[in-house]
Amino acid sequence: MLSIAVTGANGYIGRHVVTALCDMGACVYALDLCVEGGDPRARWMQVDVFDPSFAPAELFDEMPDVCLHLAWRNGFDHNAPTHMGDLSGHYLFLHKMIDAGVGRVAVMGSMHEVGYWEGAITEETPCKPLSAYGVAKDALRRALEIESGRKGFALQWLRGFYIYGDDAQSQSIFGKLLRAARAGQKTFPFTTGKNKYDFTPVAELAHMIAAATMQDEVLGIINCCSGKPVSLAEQIEGFIRDNHLDIQLEYGAFPDRPYDSPGVWGDARKIQRILG
């Protein structure tokens, strides 16, 4: 049975990933600051991965086969100071896990590592991030690629795109729209909505992450995506219809972000190979 340590295991994405991994038969060590309400099939451990005193040998009787690092603060606030402030903590935690004997490391990446790009993002697409979130993710990936070459562990960089679903708990535009409608607002300030993105429901993303982590043939950068661009307006209008929300979008109230391209999506060939 493959053993996997999952950080951020009770977070927005993590709790879905833990369930998907358990469904696939993994032995899951679920690490988080909050351990209440998670899938009972996992072994929950209350851990601060940024604690300088964290020692893997004191936590695990036997080191897991894989460390799946999902923990990340303020993922929907792209210029929060925590992205750069926490960067060394992410690196040092993973460094400790690698030195303790974990043979494979999988980390949640982001399309925002790339910055402005038009068209499909592949693993060869150059990265010029335009937000603190993108800079931090890109820097962590580059550092781990160097360490992988030096120390010989296998590395999977699981790049996410535009995530939605489980929206009552989300800080994405979908969650904000849902809460606004429930609060009785009749209009919602919006951009032009013309930009096209690669949208992935969080449950499907979790299945992709779990499937990628359960195998070791496909490594490197893996785009966890649909490979299909859809306009933001089309996606949000569909969300309003599907959830029967009595609210209208106020188009043009906000400018489009300068680092968002007219259309960007992921090259899904590697994840499709994994999923079969």
C-alpha positions in Angstrom: 0.0 0.0 0.0 1.4 3.4 -1.0 1.8 5.7 1.9 1.4 9.5 1.3 1.8 12.4 3.7 -0.6 15.2 2.6 0.0 18.8 3.9 -2.9 21.2 3.9 -5.0 18.1 4.2 -8.1 19.9 5.6 -8.0 22.9 3.3 -10.2 23.8 0.3 -8.4 21.4 -2.1 -6.8 19.1 0.5 -9.9 17.6 2.0 -11.1 16.5 -1.4 -7.6 15.0 -2.2 -7.5 13.1 1.0 -10.9 11.5 0.2 -9.8 10.7 -3.4 -6.5 9.1 -2.2 -8.4 7.0 0.4 -10.8 5.9 -2.3 -7.8 4.8 -4.3 -6.4 2.7 -1.5 -3.6 4.8 -0.2 -2.4 5.0 3.4 -2.9 8.7 4.0 -1.1 10.7 6.7 -3.2 13.9 6.8 -1.2 16.9 8.1 -2.9 20.2 9.0 -3.3 22.8 11.8 -7.0 21.8 11.9 -7.8 18.1 12.0 -11.5 18.1 12.8 -14.1 16.9 10.3 -11.7 15.2 7.9 -12.1 11.8 6.2 -11.9 9.3 9.1 -10.0 6.8 6.9 -6.9 9.0 7.0 -4.4 9.2 9.9 -4.9 12.8 11.0 -1.9 14.7 12.5 -2.0 18.2 13.9 1.2 19.7 12.5 2.6 23.2 11.8 4.9 22.5 8.8 6.5 25.9 9.3 7.5 25.2 12.9 11.4 25.3 13.0 11.3 22.4 15.4 9.4 20.1 13.1 11.2 16.8 12.8 9.9 14.1 10.4 11.5 11.3 12.4 9.5 12.3 15.5 6.2 12.3 13.6 6.5 9.2 11.5 7.4 5.7 12.7 8.2 4.9 9.1 8.7 7.6 6.4 5.9 7.9 3.9 6.6 6.9 0.3 5.4 10.3 -1.0 5.0 13.8 0.4 2.1 15.7 -1.3 2.5 19.3 -0.3 -0.7 21.2 -0.8 -0.4 23.7 2.2 -0.4 27.3 1.1 -1.9 30.4 2.7 -4.0 33.0 0.9 -4.0 31.3 -2.5 -6.8 33.5 -3.8 -5.1 36.8 -2.7 -2.3 36.9 -5.3 -0.3 39.7 -3.7 -0.6 38.8 0.0 2.7 39.2 1.8 2.5 35.6 3.1 3.4 34.2 -0.3 7.0 35.5 -0.2 7.1 35.4 3.6 6.3 31.7 3.8 8.5 30.7 0.8 11.5 29.6 2.9 9.2 27.7 5.2 7.8 25.6 2.3 11.3 24.9 1.1 12.7 24.0 4.5 9.8 21.7 5.3 10.2 19.8 2.1 14.0 19.7 2.5 13.5 18.0 5.9 11.1 15.5 4.4 13.6 14.7 1.6 16.5 14.4 3.9 14.4 12.1 6.2 14.0 9.6 3.3 10.8 10.5 1.3 11.5 9.2 -2.2 9.0 11.3 -4.1 7.7 14.8 -3.6 4.6 16.2 -5.3 3.7 19.9 -4.9 0.7 21.9 -5.9 1.7 24.5 -8.5 -0.3 27.2 -10.3 -0.9 28.7 -13.8 0.2 32.0 -12.2 3.8 30.8 -12.2 3.7 31.5 -16.0 2.4 35.1 -15.9 1.0 36.6 -19.1 0.6 33.9 -21.7 -1.8 33.4 -24.6 -2.7 29.9 -25.6 -1.9 26.5 -24.1 0.5 26.3 -21.2 2.9 23.3 -21.6 5.7 22.2 -19.3 8.1 24.0 -21.6 6.2 27.4 -21.4 8.6 30.0 -20.0 7.6 31.4 -16.6 7.6 35.2 -16.0 5.2 35.5 -13.0 3.4 38.9 -12.4 2.1 38.4 -8.9 3.7 37.5 -5.5 1.8 34.2 -5.6 3.2 33.3 -9.0 6.7 34.4 -8.0 6.7 32.3 -4.9 5.4 29.2 -6.6 7.8 29.5 -9.4 10.8 30.0 -7.0 9.8 26.9 -5.0 9.5 24.8 -8.2 12.9 25.9 -9.5 14.6 25.2 -6.1 13.1 21.7 -5.9 14.1 21.0 -9.5 17.7 21.8 -8.5 17.4 19.7 -5.3 15.9 16.8 -7.3 19.0 16.8 -9.6 21.3 16.9 -6.6 19.6 14.3 -4.3 17.8 12.0 -6.7 14.2 12.2 -5.4 11.4 12.1 -7.9 9.5 15.4 -8.3 6.0 16.0 -9.5 4.8 19.6 -9.9 1.0 19.5 -10.1 -0.1 22.7 -11.8 -3.6 23.9 -11.1 -5.6 26.3 -13.3 -9.0 28.0 -12.5 -10.5 26.1 -9.7 -14.2 26.2 -8.6 -16.7 24.1 -6.6 -17.4 23.6 -2.9 -18.1 27.3 -3.3 -19.6 28.2 0.1 -16.1 27.6 1.5 -14.2 29.2 -1.3 -12.6 32.6 -1.6 -12.8 32.5 -5.4 -15.2 34.7 -7.4 -17.7 31.8 -7.3 -17.8 31.8 -3.5 -18.0 35.5 -3.3 -20.9 35.5 -5.8 -22.8 32.8 -4.0 -22.4 34.6 -0.6 -23.5 37.9 -2.2 -26.7 36.3 -3.6 -27.5 34.7 -0.3 -27.1 38.1 1.4 -29.8 39.5 -0.9 -27.6 41.5 -3.3 -29.2 41.9 -6.8 -26.0 42.9 -8.7 -22.4 41.8 -8.5 -19.5 43.9 -9.7 -17.6 42.1 -12.5 -15.0 42.5 -15.2 -15.8 42.4 -18.9 -15.8 38.6 -18.5 -14.2 38.1 -21.9 -11.0 36.3 -20.7 -11.0 32.6 -21.4 -9.6 30.2 -18.8 -9.3 26.5 -18.1 -11.9 25.8 -15.4 -11.7 22.7 -13.2 -14.2 21.7 -10.5 -12.3 21.1 -7.2 -13.5 17.5 -6.9 -12.2 16.7 -10.4 -8.9 18.5 -9.6 -8.6 16.4 -6.5 -9.1 13.2 -8.5 -6.4 14.4 -10.9 -4.0 15.2 -8.1 -4.7 11.9 -6.4 -4.2 9.9 -9.6 -1.0 11.6 -10.4 0.4 11.0 -6.9 -0.6 7.3 -7.0 1.7 6.6 -9.9 5.4 7.3 -10.5 5.8 6.9 -14.3 4.7 10.5 -15.2 6.9 13.0 -13.4 7.9 16.7 -13.8 5.3 19.4 -14.5 1.8 17.9 -14.8 -1.0 20.3 -15.8 -4.1 19.3 -13.8 -6.6 20.8 -16.2 -9.3 20.2 -18.8 -7.4 21.6 -21.7 -10.5 23.5 -22.8 -10.8 27.3 -22.6 -14.2 28.9 -21.6 -14.9 32.6 -21.1 -15.3 33.8 -17.5 -18.6 35.3 -18.4 -20.0 32.0 -19.8 -18.7 30.1 -16.8 -20.2 32.6 -14.2 -23.5 33.0 -16.0 -23.8 29.2 -16.1 -23.0 29.1 -12.4 -25.8 31.6 -11.7 -28.3 29.5 -13.7 -27.2 26.2 -12.2 -27.5 27.5 -8.6 -30.8 29.5 -9.4 -29.3 32.7 -8.0 -31.3 35.9 -8.2 -28.4 38.2 -9.1 -27.0 39.9 -12.2 -23.4 40.6 -13.2 -22.4 44.3 -13.4 -20.1 44.0 -16.4 -17.2 46.4 -16.5 -17.3 47.5 -12.9 -13.8 46.2 -12.4 -11.0 46.4 -14.9 -9.4 43.2 -16.2 -6.2 42.3 -14.4 -3.1 43.3 -16.4 -1.6 39.8 -16.0 -4.7 38.0 -17.3 -4.5 37.1 -21.0 -7.4 36.9 -23.5 -7.2 33.2 -23.4 -5.0 30.7 -21.5 -5.5 27.0 -20.8 -3.4 23.9 -19.9 -2.0 21.3 -22.2 -3.7 18.2 -20.7 -1.8 15.4 -22.4 0.1 14.3 -19.4 -2.8 14.2 -17.0 -4.9 12.4 -19.7 -2.2 9.8 -20.0 -2.3 9.3 -16.2 -6.1 9.1 -16.1 -6.2 6.8 -19.1 
